[in-house]
Amino acid sequence: MAHAYLFTGPRGTGKTTTGRLMAKALNCRNRADGEPCNQCESCLSYLDGRAMDLIEMDAASNRGIEEIRSLRDKVAYHPSSGEYKVYLIDEVHMLTDAAFNALLKTLEEPPPHVVFILATTEAHKLPATISSRCQRFDFRRAPLTSMVRNLRRICAGEGFKVDQGALELIARSATGSHRDAVNLLDQLVTSYGLELTVEHVRAGLGLIGDERSGQLARLALAGDLAGGLTLIGSVRDDGLDLRQFQRELVDELRALLMVKNGIEPSEGATQERMQELRNAVKDVPTPTLLTALKAFGEADLKADPNSTLPLDIALAECALGIGSRAIGQTGREADGQAAAPQGQSGNRAIGQTTSSLPRPVAVRESAVEAPQPVAAARSELVAEPRPTSDSGRADDEPKSAPQSAPLRTEAAEVREPEPALEAPAPQTVRVAASNGPVEASLEGARAQMRTVYERAKAAGFQLGALLNSGCDIIEADESAIAVGFRHPNHASKASERPNLDALAAIFSEVMGRPMSVRCVHDANVEAWTARGAGNRSALVRAAQEMGGRILASEPEDPA
């Protein structure tokens, strides 16, 4: 037999009660195989609650060094009638450091007639010098079936008539604590009489009811948006607590997820309950269960506990397949689009909005001497040849226009400046539509960053913001591009699968061939938005903003 014991476990699992029973067994004079006889004078004194050799101490209220010093002085006295004097210290982790130090010596070498029983719910807070000198016993939460069986035994002994479903509700609300379950049963019998129904228990415990929470869980998994919204509205109209309803709903979804993966719910379940859960998830995939559990678990009802909007949104995410499934589809579409040939129709990973963006155009800038006056200066726009169709006619073939006509590109229109305004130095700008592949070089890839940014911005706010936050292409070859980001968190965000797949699809479309993309941190990278913008004319900058790119700069003609 040890001289000190440590009982640890959740509340209501019997630590203090076990300590009292152990003290009774130690002082019983007619023990049989360690069990007390319950007939001797010592056992009767313990049963009546008048045992002098059991000293109980609440460490939460008596946590100072003075109380422990008093205990240390009294342990030397022999027990009154029994063989052992038992000190039962409850919530021992609440003692101060000085009190633990005062207890240590006595705990290490107690008198032979003294036994210490330390009970706590937080054994990790005990100093190692204390816990190492005790024989430890861990108490577990009781399973649901055991608690229902114990409640049924109490009801039979007391003459209560309680429905099976009501007993299960009481046991589930007690969360594995026999003490809490018995207390709840006592309160309900006091309030509603000796005959209890499921409705009595739900009303007495303030529960919404597993029936409606379970029904909503099944409607969400089945994708019945209309039925789920109607049920949520009925819960609100009945004036019930939506937060409690959400907790029960999350518990139900968690139980379904565990049963789907062959695990019994942590609080336990009867055979009828287990069969019901198995039937509910028989045809439901695990990702669908996970999406529903995450959606309803993250629904925030703190701001307005009476609003059903968070639950409505969570239900819509489950029923309409928004969430992880949509992200997975986006990634697959991005992979398919990256491998598709240029000009081939189909769904795009970055959405149909990119189809309305202008095609990238190539700008060739050269400065030539213009005739006077300045108002007569013109800019020449020449469209380079495009691939021809099967009929032999060039697709979207531009029509020739006189010099005095307004200047047009496929994406935008450049008009002649007003005669009264001063114009910049005359330039000849050649614009070519880049239907063909872009040259495999760092300069060629960097020239497409404006187009890539516009399409990324149309695909999503986050993707556009990432490309506009200090980044540029740092490496490029025939089939791969490396984008450097000045800030490491931006590089990490861009490397996430949905963003990386969308970038690969955009670069593949713009470059005219399948491209792989990687995003890295480069503290010295210069933002592409600041690259050489100050040295170009307003016309060239405007063409770049429309998606144009610089092909080459021609030297000024001395003539």
N, C-alpha and C positions, 0 to 999 in steps of 0.2 A: 504494500500500500504506500502511495506517495504522501508526502506531507503537505503538498500544495497542488491545487488543480486550477486549470484555466478553462472556463467555459465561454466559448465565443460563438456568435451567430446572429442572425437578424432578430428583430424584436418579436416577442410573442412565440418563440419556438421552444420555450420551456427551460431556460438556463437557471433561473432562480428556483423554480419548482423542483428541478432535478437536484439542485444543491440542498434543498430542504429534505428531500427524500433520501439523499445520501447521508445527511446528518442523522436521520432517524435510523437508517440501516446500521450506521457505525455504532450507535449507542443501544441497539436492540440486544437484549440478553439471551434471546432464543432464536438467533438467526438460523435459517435453513438454506444452505447454498447461497449465502449472501443476502437473502430476502428477509425483511423484518417480519415478525410474527403478528404485529398489530394487536397484541393482547397483553404484553407486559406493561409495567408501569411507565417505562421510558417511551414506548410506542404510543401509549394513550396520551401522554403529555404532549407529544408532537402532534398527534391528531387534534387535540384540543387547543393547540396554539399557545401552550404555557411552558414549553421546554426552556429550561434555564441554561442549558449548555449550547444552545444555538444563538450566536450573536450576529445579527444582521446589521449591516452598515451601508448607508447610501453614500457612495463617494462623490456623487454630484452635489450633495448638500454639505458633506463633511470632507472637504478636499484639502484642508490645510495640514501643516506639519504638527500642530498641537493635537489634533484628533489622532494622528498616527502615533504620536508619542504616548498618548493615553492608552492606546491599544497595546503598544509595546510593553507598557508597565503592567498591564493586566494579564498578559498571556502566561505569566509565571504561576498564576493561581490555578489550582487543580479544578476539574469539572465538579459540578454540584452533585450529580447523581450518576451520570453516565460514565463511560470510559474515555470519551474524547470531548474536548471543547472545540466546537466548529465555528470559525469566523467566515461568514459569507459576506463578501464585499461586492456590492452591485455597482455597475458602471465604473469600474476601477480605472478606466482610462482617463477619468476626470481629475485624478489626483495631480497635485503640482509636482514639479521636479524635486523640490525639497521633501515633500511627503514620500515620494518614491524612494529617495535616498534613506529616509528614516525607516522605511519598511524593509529595505533590502536585507539588512543584517538579520532581522528576526525571521524573514522569509527563508533565508539561506540555512539557518540553524535554529529552527523552532524547538520548543520543548517537546518531548515525545507524546504528550497528551493533547497537542494542538494540531488541528488541520485547517489549512486556509483554502477557501474556494473563491476564486476571483471570476466574476462574470462581467462580460463586456460585449458591446456590439461592434467595437472598433479595436480589434486586437493589434492592428498595425501601429496604434499610438502608444502602446506600452514599450517602455525601454527594454532593450534586449537582455539587460541584466535581470529583469523581473521575469519575462516570459521564458527565459532559458532555465529557470529554476522551478517551473511548473510542468505538470503533465497536462497536455492540451487536448481538449475535446471540441470538435467543431459541430455545431448544430445547424441543420439544414431546414429550409422551408418544407412544410408538409405538402405532399401532392394533393390534387383536388379530390381524387377518389377516397383517400384516407380521411380528409376533412369531412366529406359528405357522410362517410360511414360513422365517424365520431358524432356528428350532429344528429344523425338518425338514432344512434344509441341514446343520446341525451333526450331526444324527443320521446322515445319509447319509455324511458324511465320517468319522465315528468308528465306524460300524458298529453303531449302536444300533437296536433295533427297538421303536418306541414307537407306541401306538395314537393315532389322530387325536384321539379324545376326551381322552386323557391330555395331549397337546400343548396342547389348548385350555384344559384346567384349569390347566396350568403357566403359560401365557401370561396367563390371567385373574387368577391369584394374584399375578403380578408387577406388575399395575396399570400397564402401559405402560413398564416399565423393562426394557430388553434385558439389562442386567447382572444384575438379579435373576432374570430368566428363565433365563439360562445357569447361574447359581449353583444354582438350584433343580434344574435338570436334572442337574447334576453331583452334587448330594447324593443325588438319587433313584437314579441309576445306581450310585452307591457303595453304597447301602443294599440295593437290590433286584436288581441285576444289569443286564445289557445289554438285557433285554426288560422293558418297562414296560407295565402295563395301567392302566386307569382306577382300579381298586381300589387298586393300588400307590400311585398319586399321591394319592388321597384319604386313605389311611392315613398316608403320609409327610408330607403337608402339614397333617394334622389337620382335614380338611374333612369336614363331615357328608355332603355330596353334593348336587349340584344336582337330582338326580332327586327326592328326597323334598321338598326345599324347593319346587321347582317344582310338585310334585304338590299340596302344601298350598295354594300360591297359587291354583291352579286350582279346588280344592275350595272355598276361601273365596269366590272370585268366582262360583261356581255355587250358593252357598248350601247346600252339603252339610255341615251341622253335625255329624252323626253320623260321617261319614267323616273329617272333619278332626280331631275329638277323638280318634278311634281312631289316626290317624296320629301326632298329637302324643304320645299315650301310648306308641306303639311307639318313637319317638325317645328318650323318657325311659327306657323299659325297657332299651334297648340301651346305656344309660350314656353317651350322647353329650353333647357340650357344647351346652346349649340356647342359650347366647348366640351361639355361632358359627352355630347353626341359624337363629337370628333374623336375623343379619346376612345370611346367604345368602337367606333368604326376602324380606327388604326389598330386596335387590339385584334379585331376580327380579321383584318387583312394580314396581320402578322401571323396569326394562327393558320390562316390559309396558306401562307408562304411556307411555313414550317411543315405542314402536312404534305404539301406538294413535293417537298424534298425528303419525305420519309422520316420526319422528326416529330415527335409528340410535343405539343405546346408546353412551354415551360411551367405553366400553372397546372398542367394536367388536364385530362378530359375523360369523360365517361365513354363507354363503347358507343352509345347512341350519338353522342357529340362527334366522336372521331369519324363515324360513318357518314354523318352529315357533311363534315368538312371535306372528306375524300370525294363525295359525290359533287360537291361544289367546284372543285378544282380539277376534276378528271380531264376536262378538255381545255383547260386554260394554261397557256405556256408560262413559264417562270418569268420571262421579261415583262409580260403584261402585269403579273402580280407585283413585280418590283416597281414598275411605273406607277401603278395605283397607290402602293404603299408610300412611295416618295411624294407623290402629288398631294395626298391627303395629310401626310405627316407634316409637310411644309406649309399647309394652309394656315395663315396667320389671322386669328380671330381676336387678338389682343386689342387692336385699335377700336373695333366696333363689335362687341360680342353678340349683338343682335342682327348683324348683317350676314346674309347667306352667300355673299359674293365670293369669298375665298373658297367655300365648298363648291359653289357652282363652277368656278374656274378649274378647280381640281378635277371635278367630274368631267368637264369638257375635255381636259387634257387626256384623261383615260379613254373616254368614248371616241374621240376623234383621232386618237393615235398620235397626239402631239407629245414631244419629249424625246426619249432615247430612240424610239423607232424612227421618228422623222429625221433625227441626226444621222442614223445609220443609212437611211435612204439617200440623204444628201451626199454622204461619202461615196456610196455606190454610184450615184449619178455623176459625181465629179470624176470618178475613175473612168466611167464609160465615155464621158465627154472628152477627157484628155486623150483617149485613144482614137476618137473619131476623126475622120479626115476633115480638112478645112472645107467649109461650105456645106457640110452634110447637115440636114435638118434633124430635129429631135429635141427632147427635153434637155435643158442645160442644168448643170449642178448648181449654178449660181442664180438660177431663176430666169424666167422669161423676160425680165426687165432689161437684161443685157442686150437683147436683140434690137432694142430701139436706140442703142448708142451708135454714134457715128463710127464708121470704119476708120482705122488708123490711116492717116495720110502722111506722105513724106514731103518734107519741105527742103528745097535747095535754095540757099540764100547766097546772093552775090551782089556786090555793090558795083553799079555802073553809073557813068556820068549821064545825067538827065538833061534834056533840053530845057531852056528857059522859056516861059516863067515856071516857077515851082508848081503852080496850079495845074500845069499840063502834064505833070509827072504821072506815070502809070506803072502799075505792077502787073507783070505778065504771069498768068497762071496757066500752066500747061499740064494736062492730065497725061500721065504715062499710060502706055497700052495696057489693057486688061485682058484676062483670058476670054477667049471667044466662046460662044455657045455652039451647039451642034449645027446651027444654020449658017455659021461662018461670020455672023455679025457680032461685034464686040458687045459684051454685057455692059449696060449703062454707059454707052459710048458718049462722051461729051461732044456737044456741038461747038464749032468754032464761033468766036464772037469778035467783033471789032474792038480795037483798043479802047474806044470811048465807052463801051458797054460796061455795066457793072461786073465786077469780078466775082466768080462763083466757084465754090468747091462742092464736093458731095455733101459735106457736113454743114457748111455755113457760107455766108455771103460776106464779101469784103467790098465796101463801096468806096467810091472816090471821095477824098476829103473835100470839104467846102473850099471854094477859091479864096475866101478871106483868111483862112487859117494857114499858118506856116506848117508845112509838111516836113517830115524827116528826109534825110538824104535818099534819093531815088534808089530802089532796089528791084532786082528781078528775082521773084520767088517762084520756084517750080514745085508744084504739088503733085504727088503721085499716090494713088491708092495702093495700099500694101496688101493686096489679095494674096500675093505669093509669100513664101517663107522669108522671115527676116534673117539677115546675115548672122552667122554664129560667131559673134564677137562681143566683148564687154561693151563697146561703144554702141553696137547695134541693139543690144538688150536694154542698155540704159536709156536709149532714145525712146523706148516704148513705155517708160514708167508713167507718163501722164495718162496714156490709154489704159494701162493696167490699173492705175489708181481710180479712174472714172468708173471702170467696170466693177472694181471691188467695192466702191462706194455705193453703186447701185445694187450690188448683191447683199450688202448688209452694213449697218452703221459701224459695228465693231471692226469689221475687216477694213473699211475705208479709213477709220480713225487710226488703225495700226500703221497703214502705209503712209499716213500723213504726220507721223510722229518721230521724225528723225531717222530715216532709213534710206538705203540705196542698194543697188545690185553691186556686189563686190567680186563675184566670179560668174562666168557664163561660158558655156561651150555648146556643142551641137545638141545635147539632150539634157543638160542640167543647168540650173541657175541657183546661186546662193545669194540670199538677201541678208544684208547686215543691218542690225538694229542698234542704235546707240544705247538704249536702256535694256537691261537683261530681262525685266519683266515683260517688256513688249515682245522680245524674241521668244520667251517661253509661251506667251499667249498665242503668237502666230504659229508656233509649232504644234499646237493642239490639233487633233485630227480634222475636225470640221473646217477650221480656217486653212490648214495646210492643203486639204483636198480642193477647196475652192480656189486657192492661189494657183495650184497646179493646173486646174481647168482653165483659169484666165490666161496664164502665161502660155499654155498650149494653143489656145485660140489666137492670141495676139501674135505669137512667134510663128504660127503656121505649121507646127509639128508637135508631137508629144514631148512634153518637158516634165522633168522632175524638179521639185523645189525643196530647198532646205533653208531654214531660218536660224541665224546664229547671232551671237552678241559680238558687236564690234564697237568699242567705245570711241574709236577715231573716225567712224564713218561720217561723211558729210551728207546732209539731207539732199535728196534729189530735187526738192522744190527750190533750193538755192543755187543749183548748178548753172552758172553762167547766165542767169536771167538778166543781170544788170547790163550786159554788153550787147544785147540784141535790141532791135527796133521794136516799136509797138506792134507793127504788122506781124513780125515774126513771133512775138510773144502771144499775140492773139491766135495765130495759126497753131501754135503749140498747145494752147489751152483748148482748141477744138480737136486735138488729137494728132496734130502734125508732128513730124520729127525732122531733125536736121540731117540731110544727107552729106553735104559738103559745102564748104565756104569757098567761093570763087574770088580771086584777087581783083582789086579794082582795075578797070580798064583805063590806061592813061589817056586813051583817045577820048 
